[in-house]
């Protein structure tokens, strides 16, 4: 947590200064109670002698001189007039004290909100830096819960207690110092009870951290189910599964409610327990102090004792606040552990220390004996040897699960090969900077990934400073310009979440326009027309042909009709390359490709 607080040290310093000022003025306001009470109870008949002013004067001397001037002023005016003036001074000091108190709290607000923002940014940046493989093992809802609920819990439980952790020790030290000065006997008697209070409060909050961590996990389960429901709403309705999904959601939210209730009940004990213990302490001190005053050897007079009680009550409040912090911090730490699970996740795809940068593709992409397996899973790719020459169109075909997409994902290092090597123009891709490696590649996927933004921004995505003319030129090549201009707002039309306001063919053409604008020398097509109807496929295929005309293209395809003209077709089965060649050559071999071809023809 310290790493998030350090950029905001100036706020901590400001809060500390204002809390010190607030405590000092609070002591002054209570000190004024003594002469006010003396006037009220007519115990000011004592004759005060003026002590000569000097730098070495004690607090008692200063108090004596204050009483001396008050007694002189009473003689000149009247006790009621002096009482009025002192009450006005008391009110003025209280106003200053509360102003500092407000300032000490207000100055912590930028710290609290800043830490929450920094944490969310750090989690977000970590998420986009982690490899795609990480998210195959994590639920999106769980990650959303951590960046929302867990960060919110840290903001509420920990950063909001920073104010208490700064203010309360300052108040306690200053108030205790004054109490010791007023009567060390009473103060020693009082602090004997402090360990008992701390012991009781810590015993109640011992399990709070574990319970809070479990409650946050239920929150993650809830968010995960919401995410699944929104993504699968069409299927839920089609299979009349609304009641089933509602029952599942009721169960997970019921578990979350039960655990949150347990946590809240335990946390709600903080105030009544501390209130009770504080009241008991005040009652005991009142009894003990009264016996001292009524005794023959009183160590404190009645007005001073009342002022003492007022200051003592002011000490109890910061102690109660600290006890509340003792409850809040474990809850925040439980959420912090869940956040750190993401922040500390290791990225297996490392950037080489002296990584070289490339800005072009001149010769070939070469696979040498490449193998790959997911963590703890079976081997997906086995001994892949493949050469992709510049300007060539390479098609990769095979049954589902053959390893086609995984093979292609190794080139931009979305995944890291388990063994073997992949090189571009003779340079191992592990020695090339990841940013420059991916800068020479463009992707068009089966499910076009678009963002809830305008058509212009989706096409210009990843290209800094793209102009409207460039975006329109890319859209025309992708056969997208005409349908865009039919929209009421043209290129400024918002396409909704994942492009829901567009048809499948329109979304794919926006995706192709995005790749055209990037103008990469290497193009990766992952079944770019597989989910389209015949009419849309014809339009999109025409756009793809324009896009592929002057580039090295790696195309994954299910429909063999779309790869007939490829320079080489790679046939995969169970992670191995089983055949390779041109369309006619593979048909003549009467092997695996011929079998796929005949099945599609039927």
Backbone torsions as a table, in degrees:
resi	resn	phi	psi	omega
1	UNK	NA	-29.3	-178.0
2	UNK	-60.4	-33.9	-177.4
3	UNK	-63.8	-26.4	178.7
4	UNK	-85.5	-26.4	-175.8
5	UNK	-80.9	-33.6	-171.3
6	UNK	-54.3	-36.2	178.3
7	UNK	-66.4	-11.8	-175.4
8	UNK	-115.4	29.6	-177.8
9	UNK	-59.8	-31.6	-178.5
10	UNK	-64.1	-32.9	177.4
11	UNK	-69.8	-37.8	177.8
12	UNK	-63.5	-43.5	179.2
13	UNK	-62.9	-43.6	178.6
14	UNK	-62.1	-40.9	178.5
15	UNK	-64.0	-41.4	180.0
16	UNK	-62.2	-44.7	-179.3
17	UNK	-62.4	-45.7	-178.7
18	UNK	-66.8	-35.1	177.6
19	UNK	-67.3	-37.3	176.5
20	UNK	-63.1	-45.6	179.0
21	UNK	-62.8	-41.9	178.9
22	UNK	-60.9	-42.9	-179.6
23	UNK	-66.0	-41.5	-179.0
24	UNK	-63.5	-47.2	179.9
25	UNK	-67.5	-29.1	175.9
26	UNK	-65.5	-41.9	177.1
27	UNK	-62.9	-42.3	178.4
28	UNK	-60.6	-41.3	-178.4
29	UNK	-64.6	-39.2	178.5
30	UNK	-72.4	-33.0	178.4
31	UNK	-64.3	-32.5	177.5
32	UNK	-66.9	-19.9	178.9
33	UNK	-62.9	-31.4	-175.5
34	UNK	-63.4	-54.9	178.1
35	UNK	-64.5	-32.5	177.1
36	UNK	-63.0	-44.9	179.2
37	UNK	-67.6	-35.8	177.7
38	UNK	-62.3	-39.4	177.8
39	UNK	-67.0	-43.7	-178.3
40	UNK	-62.7	-41.1	-177.0
41	UNK	-92.1	5.9	176.6
42	UNK	52.9	47.0	177.7
43	UNK	-110.9	24.9	-176.5
44	UNK	-101.7	23.6	179.0
45	UNK	-73.1	-11.3	-178.1
46	UNK	-62.0	144.2	179.4
47	UNK	-92.6	119.6	-179.9
48	UNK	-99.6	135.6	176.5
49	UNK	-102.3	136.2	-179.1
50	UNK	-70.8	125.5	177.0
51	UNK	-88.6	129.8	179.9
52	UNK	-55.1	137.0	-178.1
53	UNK	-73.0	134.6	177.2
54	UNK	-158.5	163.8	-179.4
55	UNK	-67.9	-22.1	-176.5
56	UNK	-92.0	11.5	-178.3
57	UNK	-65.0	141.1	177.8
58	UNK	-86.1	170.9	177.2
59	UNK	-62.3	-35.8	178.4
60	UNK	-63.2	-39.1	178.2
61	UNK	-64.9	-40.6	178.8
62	UNK	-64.5	-41.5	177.9
63	UNK	-63.8	-42.3	178.5
64	UNK	-58.4	-46.1	-179.8
65	UNK	-65.3	-36.2	177.0
66	UNK	-61.0	-46.4	179.0
67	UNK	-64.6	-34.6	178.4
68	UNK	-60.8	-49.1	-178.8
69	UNK	-67.0	-34.9	177.9
70	UNK	-64.4	-43.6	179.7
71	UNK	-63.8	-39.0	177.2
72	UNK	-63.4	-42.4	-178.1
73	UNK	-66.4	-35.5	177.8
74	UNK	-63.7	-41.1	179.7
75	UNK	-63.0	-36.6	-177.5
76	UNK	-77.1	-33.8	-177.6
77	UNK	-113.1	-106.4	177.3
78	UNK	-161.2	157.1	179.2
79	UNK	-58.1	-38.9	-178.6
80	UNK	-65.3	-37.7	178.8
81	UNK	-65.6	-44.2	178.9
82	UNK	-63.5	-40.8	179.7
83	UNK	-61.2	-41.0	177.8
84	UNK	-61.9	-46.4	-179.7
85	UNK	-61.7	-42.6	-178.5
86	UNK	-68.9	-34.7	176.2
87	UNK	-65.4	-38.0	176.8
88	UNK	-65.7	-42.1	177.2
89	UNK	-62.7	-42.0	178.2
90	UNK	-58.9	-43.5	179.2
91	UNK	-64.7	-40.3	178.8
92	UNK	-63.2	-44.7	178.8
93	UNK	-63.6	-39.3	178.6
94	UNK	-63.5	-38.9	177.1
95	UNK	-61.8	-44.5	178.6
96	UNK	-62.9	-43.5	-178.9
97	UNK	-60.1	-48.2	-178.2
98	UNK	-68.2	-29.6	176.0
99	UNK	-64.7	-44.4	176.3
100	UNK	-64.8	-37.2	179.3
101	UNK	-62.7	-44.9	177.1
102	UNK	-63.1	-45.1	-179.6
103	UNK	-59.9	-39.6	-179.8
104	UNK	-64.0	-35.0	178.6
105	UNK	-78.0	-42.9	-176.7
106	UNK	-65.2	-34.2	-176.9
107	UNK	-70.7	-16.8	179.0
108	UNK	-85.5	-13.4	-178.4
109	UNK	-63.0	-47.6	176.8
110	UNK	-59.8	-32.7	177.8
111	UNK	-65.3	-47.2	-176.8
112	UNK	-64.6	-48.5	-179.6
113	UNK	-68.8	-33.7	178.7
114	UNK	-66.2	-41.9	178.9
115	UNK	-63.4	-43.2	179.2
116	UNK	-61.3	-42.7	179.3
117	UNK	-65.4	-42.6	179.5
118	UNK	-63.1	-39.8	179.9
119	UNK	-65.4	-44.1	179.5
120	UNK	-64.1	-39.2	178.2
121	UNK	-65.1	-40.7	-179.6
122	UNK	-66.0	-41.6	177.8
123	UNK	-65.0	-43.9	-178.7
124	UNK	-62.1	-46.0	179.3
125	UNK	-63.9	-34.8	176.7
126	UNK	-66.5	-41.0	-179.1
127	UNK	-60.5	-46.5	-176.5
128	UNK	-76.8	-10.9	177.2
129	UNK	-92.4	-19.5	-178.2
130	UNK	-73.8	151.1	179.8
131	UNK	-69.9	160.3	-178.2
132	UNK	-60.1	-32.3	-178.7
133	UNK	-60.1	-28.9	-179.8
134	UNK	-61.4	-36.5	-173.3
135	UNK	-84.5	-6.5	172.3
136	UNK	-76.1	-16.6	-179.9
137	UNK	-104.6	-8.3	-177.9
138	UNK	-117.4	145.7	176.5
139	UNK	-85.7	137.5	-180.0
140	UNK	-59.6	-40.2	-179.4
141	UNK	-61.1	-36.3	179.6
142	UNK	-66.7	-40.9	179.1
143	UNK	-66.7	-41.1	177.4
144	UNK	-62.4	-39.4	179.3
145	UNK	-63.3	-35.8	-178.6
146	UNK	-73.0	-37.2	-178.1
147	UNK	-79.8	-16.9	178.4
148	UNK	-106.3	-70.7	-174.7
149	UNK	-64.7	-45.4	-176.7
150	UNK	-68.6	-41.4	177.7
151	UNK	-65.4	-39.6	176.6
152	UNK	-61.2	-38.5	178.5
153	UNK	-66.7	-40.8	177.2
154	UNK	-63.2	-43.4	179.3
155	UNK	-60.6	-43.9	-176.5
156	UNK	-75.4	-43.8	-170.0
157	UNK	-85.0	-35.9	-174.9
158	UNK	-103.1	-56.7	-174.6
159	UNK	-65.4	-31.5	177.7
160	UNK	-70.3	-21.5	177.9
161	UNK	-86.9	-10.2	177.5
162	UNK	-60.2	-37.8	177.3
163	UNK	-58.7	-43.4	178.3
164	UNK	-65.3	-41.0	-176.3
165	UNK	-68.8	-24.7	176.4
166	UNK	-86.4	-49.4	-173.0
167	UNK	-69.8	-48.9	-169.4
168	UNK	-65.2	-43.7	175.6
169	UNK	-59.4	-37.8	178.1
170	UNK	-62.7	-47.9	-179.9
171	UNK	-62.2	-43.9	-177.4
172	UNK	-62.4	-45.0	-178.5
173	UNK	-63.4	-46.6	-178.4
174	UNK	-65.4	-47.3	-178.8
175	UNK	-64.0	-42.3	179.2
176	UNK	-63.9	-37.2	177.7
177	UNK	-60.4	-44.1	178.4
178	UNK	-65.7	-41.7	179.6
179	UNK	-62.8	-41.5	176.9
180	UNK	-62.2	-38.3	179.8
181	UNK	-66.4	-40.6	-177.4
182	UNK	-70.7	-42.1	177.9
183	UNK	-164.8	102.5	-178.1
184	UNK	-69.2	-28.7	179.7
185	UNK	-63.8	-47.6	178.7
186	UNK	-63.8	-39.5	-176.1
187	UNK	-68.4	-43.5	177.0
188	UNK	-60.3	-42.6	178.4
189	UNK	-60.4	-37.8	-176.4
190	UNK	-70.4	-45.6	-172.6
191	UNK	-74.2	-7.7	174.2
192	UNK	-60.3	-29.7	-176.2
193	UNK	-83.7	-11.8	-176.1
194	UNK	-59.5	-49.1	178.9
195	UNK	-57.4	-35.4	179.4
196	UNK	-63.8	-42.6	178.4
197	UNK	-61.7	-46.9	-178.1
198	UNK	-62.4	-41.7	-178.5
199	UNK	-63.0	-44.3	-178.7
200	UNK	-65.8	-44.0	-177.5
201	UNK	-67.0	-39.5	-178.9
202	UNK	-69.0	-34.6	179.6
203	UNK	-66.8	-34.4	179.2
204	UNK	-70.7	-37.9	-174.6
205	UNK	-91.5	8.7	-172.0
206	UNK	-63.7	-38.8	-176.4
207	UNK	-93.6	4.0	-173.0
208	UNK	-64.0	-38.3	-178.0
209	UNK	-63.4	-47.2	-179.7
210	UNK	-63.9	-42.7	179.1
211	UNK	-63.7	-39.6	-179.0
212	UNK	-67.0	-38.5	179.3
213	UNK	-63.9	-40.7	178.4
214	UNK	-66.3	-39.1	179.0
215	UNK	-63.5	-40.4	178.9
216	UNK	-66.8	-31.4	176.7
217	UNK	-66.4	-38.9	175.7
218	UNK	-64.5	-35.0	175.8
219	UNK	-63.1	-40.0	176.8
220	UNK	-62.8	-42.6	178.3
221	UNK	-60.8	-39.3	179.2
222	UNK	-63.2	-48.3	-179.8
223	UNK	-64.0	-36.4	179.1
224	UNK	-63.5	-41.2	-179.8
225	UNK	-69.6	-36.6	175.5
226	UNK	-60.7	-44.3	179.5
227	UNK	-62.2	-43.8	178.5
228	UNK	-63.5	-40.0	-178.9
229	UNK	-64.5	-45.1	179.8
230	UNK	-64.6	-37.1	-179.7
231	UNK	-74.2	-28.9	-176.1
232	UNK	-114.1	25.5	-174.8
233	UNK	-60.0	-37.5	-178.9
234	UNK	-63.2	-42.3	-179.8
235	UNK	-70.1	-39.7	179.5
236	UNK	-58.6	-43.7	-179.7
237	UNK	-71.7	-39.6	-178.0
238	UNK	-63.6	-36.3	-178.3
239	UNK	-98.5	13.1	177.4
240	UNK	52.0	43.9	-174.7
241	UNK	-101.8	19.2	-178.2
242	UNK	-59.6	-44.6	-177.9
243	UNK	-66.9	-38.4	178.8
244	UNK	-63.3	-45.3	-179.5
245	UNK	-68.3	-37.4	177.9
246	UNK	-63.0	-39.1	178.7
247	UNK	-64.4	-41.7	177.3
248	UNK	-61.7	-43.6	-178.5
249	UNK	-67.2	-38.0	178.6
250	UNK	-62.7	-37.7	-179.5
251	UNK	-66.8	-46.6	-176.5
252	UNK	-70.7	-37.4	177.8
253	UNK	-71.9	-30.2	175.0
254	UNK	-64.5	-41.9	176.8
255	UNK	-63.0	-41.1	179.8
256	UNK	-65.5	-41.6	179.0
257	UNK	-62.3	-43.1	-179.1
258	UNK	-60.7	-45.1	-178.8
259	UNK	-71.3	-40.2	178.2
260	UNK	-63.9	-35.7	176.6
261	UNK	-63.2	-42.9	179.0
262	UNK	-61.5	-43.5	179.6
263	UNK	-66.1	-44.8	-176.7
264	UNK	-65.3	-40.7	178.9
265	UNK	-62.8	-43.1	178.9
266	UNK	-64.1	-40.6	-178.7
267	UNK	-70.6	-32.8	-178.6
268	UNK	-69.0	-12.5	176.4
269	UNK	-69.7	-20.9	-173.4
270	UNK	-57.1	-51.3	-174.4
271	UNK	-68.5	-51.4	-178.7
272	UNK	-63.5	-37.7	-179.9
273	UNK	-65.6	-46.7	179.7
274	UNK	-66.5	-35.9	178.1
275	UNK	-63.6	-44.3	-179.7
276	UNK	-64.3	-47.1	-178.6
277	UNK	-64.9	-37.2	177.5
278	UNK	-65.1	-41.7	179.2
279	UNK	-65.8	-39.6	177.0
280	UNK	-61.7	-41.4	179.6
281	UNK	-62.7	-44.4	178.7
282	UNK	-60.8	-43.5	-179.1
283	UNK	-61.7	-42.2	-179.5
284	UNK	-66.2	-42.0	-179.9
285	UNK	-66.3	-39.4	176.6
286	UNK	-58.7	-45.1	179.3
287	UNK	-63.3	-47.4	-176.8
288	UNK	-66.6	-43.3	-179.5
289	UNK	-64.8	-39.5	179.2
290	UNK	-63.6	-38.8	177.9
291	UNK	-64.2	-34.3	177.8
292	UNK	-68.3	-43.0	-177.5
293	UNK	-67.1	-40.8	-178.5
294	UNK	-76.8	-15.1	-179.4
295	UNK	-76.4	173.9	-177.5
296	UNK	-74.5	-24.3	-177.9
297	UNK	-118.4	67.3	-177.5
298	UNK	-68.7	133.2	179.0
299	UNK	-95.2	-3.6	-177.7
300	UNK	-156.9	141.8	179.2
301	UNK	-86.9	171.3	-172.9
302	UNK	-62.1	-49.0	178.7
303	UNK	-60.9	-41.4	179.1
304	UNK	-65.0	-36.3	179.6
305	UNK	-65.8	-38.6	177.9
306	UNK	-66.0	-38.8	174.7
307	UNK	-65.1	-38.1	178.3
308	UNK	-60.4	-45.2	-179.4
309	UNK	-62.6	-40.1	179.3
310	UNK	-62.0	-43.1	179.0
311	UNK	-69.1	-38.9	178.7
312	UNK	-60.9	-41.4	178.0
313	UNK	-63.3	-33.0	176.8
314	UNK	-68.4	-26.8	177.1
315	UNK	-73.4	-35.4	-175.9
316	UNK	-65.3	-36.0	-178.4
317	UNK	-61.7	-49.2	176.9
318	UNK	-64.1	-29.7	175.8
319	UNK	-65.4	-40.5	177.0
320	UNK	-65.3	-38.6	177.8
321	UNK	-63.0	-39.7	177.6
322	UNK	-64.0	-35.8	177.9
323	UNK	-66.5	-36.4	175.8
324	UNK	-65.8	-37.9	176.7
325	UNK	-63.3	-35.4	179.1
326	UNK	-64.5	-23.0	175.2
327	UNK	-85.5	-42.5	-174.9
328	UNK	-70.0	-39.2	-175.8
329	UNK	-61.2	-45.1	177.7
330	UNK	-58.6	-35.8	177.0
331	UNK	-63.6	-44.9	179.2
332	UNK	-65.3	-37.7	179.9
333	UNK	-66.2	-34.4	176.5
334	UNK	-62.4	-42.8	177.0
335	UNK	-68.6	-35.5	179.7
336	UNK	-62.7	-35.7	177.9
337	UNK	-63.5	-40.6	179.1
338	UNK	-68.2	-36.2	176.9
339	UNK	-67.2	-43.5	-179.1
340	UNK	-64.8	-25.0	177.4
341	UNK	-60.8	-32.2	175.5
342	UNK	-82.6	-47.2	-176.0
343	UNK	-62.8	-30.3	-178.3
344	UNK	-94.6	2.4	178.3
345	UNK	-62.1	132.6	-175.9
346	UNK	-84.5	136.0	176.6
347	UNK	-94.3	110.4	-177.7
348	UNK	-69.5	-16.4	179.8
349	UNK	-91.2	101.0	-174.8
350	UNK	-97.1	145.2	173.5
351	UNK	-86.2	130.1	179.0
352	UNK	-63.4	146.2	-177.6
353	UNK	-58.8	-43.7	-179.5
354	UNK	-112.4	49.4	-176.6
355	UNK	-62.1	136.5	179.1
356	UNK	-88.5	154.2	178.2
357	UNK	-106.0	140.2	175.8
358	UNK	-123.2	148.5	178.2
359	UNK	-130.2	10.6	179.4
360	UNK	-155.0	166.1	175.1
361	UNK	-124.0	116.9	-168.5
362	UNK	-113.8	-23.5	-170.5
363	UNK	-134.1	-72.8	-173.0
364	UNK	-160.3	157.3	168.1
365	UNK	-106.9	126.8	-171.8
366	UNK	-125.1	122.7	172.4
367	UNK	-97.7	129.6	176.9
368	UNK	-124.9	107.9	173.9
369	UNK	50.1	47.7	-175.4
370	UNK	-83.7	131.8	173.9
371	UNK	-126.0	151.4	179.0
372	UNK	-150.5	140.5	172.5
373	UNK	-145.0	141.9	175.6
374	UNK	-69.5	156.7	-176.5
375	UNK	-57.8	120.5	179.0
376	UNK	72.2	9.7	-177.5
377	UNK	-113.4	-178.5	-179.7
378	UNK	-75.0	166.3	-179.9
379	UNK	-73.9	125.4	-176.5
380	UNK	-93.6	-39.9	177.5
381	UNK	-119.9	138.8	-175.3
382	UNK	-131.6	115.2	170.9
383	UNK	50.4	58.3	-179.2
384	UNK	-84.7	123.2	171.9
385	UNK	-121.3	122.3	-173.7
386	UNK	-156.3	138.2	175.6
387	UNK	-121.9	125.6	179.4
388	UNK	-115.6	105.0	-175.9
389	UNK	-79.4	156.4	179.4
390	UNK	-61.5	137.1	177.5
391	UNK	80.2	-2.9	-178.2
392	UNK	-88.3	154.2	172.0
393	UNK	-110.1	114.9	-178.2
394	UNK	-109.7	124.9	178.0
395	UNK	-105.0	139.2	178.4
396	UNK	-118.8	120.5	-177.2
397	UNK	-127.9	166.1	180.0
398	UNK	152.4	170.4	-179.6
399	UNK	-68.7	162.6	176.5
400	UNK	-60.6	136.9	-179.6
401	UNK	86.3	6.6	-178.6
402	UNK	-77.3	-16.2	178.8
403	UNK	105.7	13.9	-175.9
404	UNK	-63.1	-53.4	-177.5
405	UNK	-65.4	-37.7	179.0
406	UNK	-62.8	-41.6	178.5
407	UNK	-58.1	-46.1	-178.5
408	UNK	-69.0	-36.2	-178.7
409	UNK	-67.5	-17.2	178.2
410	UNK	-72.9	-25.2	-174.6
411	UNK	-67.9	-49.5	176.6
412	UNK	-83.8	10.9	178.9
413	UNK	61.7	39.9	167.7
414	UNK	-68.3	-31.9	170.8
415	UNK	-128.2	161.8	179.7
416	UNK	-108.6	130.9	178.1
417	UNK	-59.7	139.1	179.3
418	UNK	-71.6	-34.6	176.8
419	UNK	-155.8	169.3	-175.6
420	UNK	83.5	-170.3	-177.4
421	UNK	-145.1	151.9	173.3
422	UNK	-126.1	128.9	-178.4
423	UNK	-128.7	152.8	174.9
424	UNK	-123.6	120.0	-177.5
425	UNK	52.4	41.1	176.9
426	UNK	81.4	-1.7	179.7
427	UNK	-105.0	126.8	176.1
428	UNK	-61.7	131.6	-175.7
429	UNK	-63.6	-19.1	176.9
430	UNK	-73.7	-14.8	177.4
431	UNK	-99.2	0.0	-179.9
432	UNK	-101.8	141.3	178.6
433	UNK	-62.4	138.6	-175.0
434	UNK	-61.7	-39.2	-178.6
435	UNK	-63.0	-45.5	-178.5
436	UNK	-72.4	-30.8	177.1
437	UNK	-62.2	-47.1	-177.5
438	UNK	-77.2	-17.5	-179.2
439	UNK	-70.1	-22.9	-179.2
440	UNK	-93.0	8.0	-177.0
441	UNK	-123.3	146.3	173.6
442	UNK	-125.8	147.1	-176.4
443	UNK	-123.3	137.4	168.4
444	UNK	-130.0	117.1	-173.6
445	UNK	-102.9	166.5	178.4
446	UNK	-60.9	-46.4	175.3
447	UNK	-100.7	102.6	-177.2
448	UNK	-59.0	127.3	-178.7
449	UNK	-95.2	104.4	179.4
450	UNK	-117.3	166.2	-174.3
451	UNK	-119.0	156.0	-178.6
452	UNK	-72.8	77.7	-174.7
453	UNK	-154.2	-173.3	-179.9
454	UNK	-76.5	162.3	176.2
455	UNK	-60.1	-42.3	179.7
456	UNK	-56.7	-50.1	-176.4
457	UNK	-67.9	-29.3	176.8
458	UNK	-70.8	-39.0	177.8
459	UNK	-71.1	-39.6	-177.9
460	UNK	-81.6	3.9	-177.1
461	UNK	-58.1	123.8	177.4
462	UNK	87.4	-3.2	177.8
463	UNK	-117.2	107.9	-177.4
464	UNK	-69.5	134.3	173.1
465	UNK	70.9	23.4	179.4
466	UNK	-65.8	137.5	-179.5
467	UNK	-92.7	164.7	178.1
468	UNK	-61.8	-38.1	179.7
469	UNK	-62.4	-41.4	179.8
470	UNK	-67.0	-41.7	-179.8
471	UNK	-65.0	-42.7	179.6
472	UNK	-65.4	-37.9	178.8
473	UNK	-63.5	-42.8	178.4
474	UNK	-64.9	-40.0	180.0
475	UNK	-65.9	-36.5	179.1
476	UNK	-65.8	-42.2	177.7
477	UNK	-62.8	-35.6	-178.2
478	UNK	-84.8	8.6	-178.8
479	UNK	57.8	35.8	-177.2
480	UNK	-112.5	-16.1	-172.5
481	UNK	-61.1	-41.1	-174.7
482	UNK	-64.1	-48.5	-178.2
483	UNK	-70.6	-26.0	177.0
484	UNK	-67.6	-43.4	-177.9
485	UNK	-69.3	-18.3	176.0
486	UNK	-74.5	-18.0	177.6
487	UNK	-71.5	148.4	-176.5
488	UNK	-59.8	-39.5	-178.8
489	UNK	-104.4	10.2	175.5
490	UNK	57.0	-128.9	-177.0
491	UNK	-71.5	-12.0	177.8
492	UNK	-93.8	12.0	178.6
493	UNK	-74.0	130.5	174.9
494	UNK	-81.2	130.4	-172.2
495	UNK	-96.8	1.3	176.3
496	UNK	80.9	-179.4	-177.7
497	UNK	-64.6	119.5	-179.0
498	UNK	55.9	27.6	176.1
499	UNK	73.7	31.3	-173.9
500	UNK	-64.5	-20.1	-178.4
501	UNK	-82.3	-2.4	-179.9
502	UNK	-113.0	158.3	174.8
503	UNK	-76.3	169.7	-179.4
504	UNK	-60.0	-44.2	179.6
505	UNK	-66.1	-38.2	178.5
506	UNK	-65.9	-42.8	178.0
507	UNK	-60.6	-41.1	-178.5
508	UNK	-67.6	-36.2	178.4
509	UNK	-69.8	-33.6	173.0
510	UNK	-62.7	-41.3	179.4
511	UNK	-63.3	-40.0	178.4
512	UNK	-67.9	-40.8	177.7
513	UNK	-60.5	-37.7	177.3
514	UNK	-61.4	-43.2	179.2
515	UNK	-68.3	-36.6	179.0
516	UNK	-64.2	-42.5	-179.1
517	UNK	-64.1	-38.2	178.0
518	UNK	-65.5	-31.3	176.5
519	UNK	56.7	56.3	-178.0
520	UNK	-84.0	149.9	176.5
521	UNK	-73.5	-22.3	179.2
522	UNK	-119.1	128.7	-177.4
523	UNK	-118.0	130.3	178.3
524	UNK	-114.3	118.3	178.9
525	UNK	-112.3	117.0	-178.7
526	UNK	-106.7	87.6	179.1
527	UNK	51.7	52.3	-169.9
528	UNK	-66.5	-18.8	-179.3
529	UNK	-118.3	8.0	-171.4
530	UNK	-63.5	-32.6	-173.7
531	UNK	-99.9	14.5	-174.4
532	UNK	-103.7	154.6	173.5
533	UNK	-75.4	171.7	-172.8
534	UNK	-60.4	-43.9	-178.8
535	UNK	-65.4	-46.8	179.2
536	UNK	-64.7	-37.9	-179.9
537	UNK	-62.0	-40.3	-179.8
538	UNK	-62.1	-44.1	-179.7
539	UNK	-66.9	-45.3	-178.6
540	UNK	-66.7	-39.9	179.9
541	UNK	-63.3	-36.7	176.9
542	UNK	-63.1	-41.4	177.4
543	UNK	-65.1	-38.2	179.5
544	UNK	-67.0	-38.5	179.3
545	UNK	-60.8	-39.9	176.8
546	UNK	-65.3	-39.9	-178.5
547	UNK	-68.1	-35.9	-174.7
548	UNK	-83.4	-12.1	-168.1
549	UNK	-56.6	-34.9	-174.6
550	UNK	-125.3	29.0	-175.7
551	UNK	-133.6	160.5	169.1
552	UNK	-79.1	124.5	-173.0
553	UNK	-123.5	132.8	172.8
554	UNK	-116.8	113.4	-173.4
555	UNK	-119.4	121.4	171.6
556	UNK	-89.1	131.2	-175.1
557	UNK	-143.2	142.6	169.4
558	UNK	-97.1	-39.2	179.1
559	UNK	-82.8	109.9	-175.5
560	UNK	-67.5	-21.1	-179.8
561	UNK	-63.5	-23.7	-177.2
562	UNK	-83.3	-8.3	-175.8
563	UNK	-122.0	16.5	-178.9
564	UNK	-58.0	-34.9	-174.7
565	UNK	-94.0	10.2	179.7
566	UNK	-65.4	146.9	178.9
567	UNK	-65.8	-32.2	176.2
568	UNK	-152.2	138.6	177.2
569	UNK	-111.7	125.1	179.3
570	UNK	-101.6	121.4	-178.9
571	UNK	-103.5	124.0	-176.7
572	UNK	-116.6	147.9	175.6
573	UNK	-152.0	122.6	179.0
574	UNK	52.1	45.1	173.7
575	UNK	81.9	4.6	-179.6
576	UNK	-121.3	153.4	171.0
577	UNK	-85.2	115.1	-175.7
578	UNK	-101.2	-23.9	177.7
579	UNK	-151.1	157.2	173.2
580	UNK	-156.0	149.9	-179.6
581	UNK	151.5	-174.6	176.1
582	UNK	-81.9	169.3	-174.5
583	UNK	-55.2	-51.7	-176.9
584	UNK	-65.1	-39.1	-179.6
585	UNK	-63.4	-41.3	-177.8
586	UNK	-70.6	-34.5	176.4
587	UNK	-64.7	-39.2	-179.9
588	UNK	-66.4	-28.5	179.9
589	UNK	-68.5	-20.1	178.6
590	UNK	54.7	42.7	-177.6
591	UNK	-113.7	-137.6	-174.1
592	UNK	-64.7	-42.0	-179.4
593	UNK	-64.8	-41.2	178.8
594	UNK	-61.2	-37.6	178.6
595	UNK	-64.5	-45.2	177.5
596	UNK	-62.0	-42.5	-177.8
597	UNK	-63.0	-44.6	-178.3
598	UNK	-66.9	-37.2	178.7
599	UNK	-63.2	-40.4	179.5
600	UNK	-72.5	-32.5	178.9
601	UNK	-66.3	-38.8	178.3
602	UNK	-64.8	NA	NA
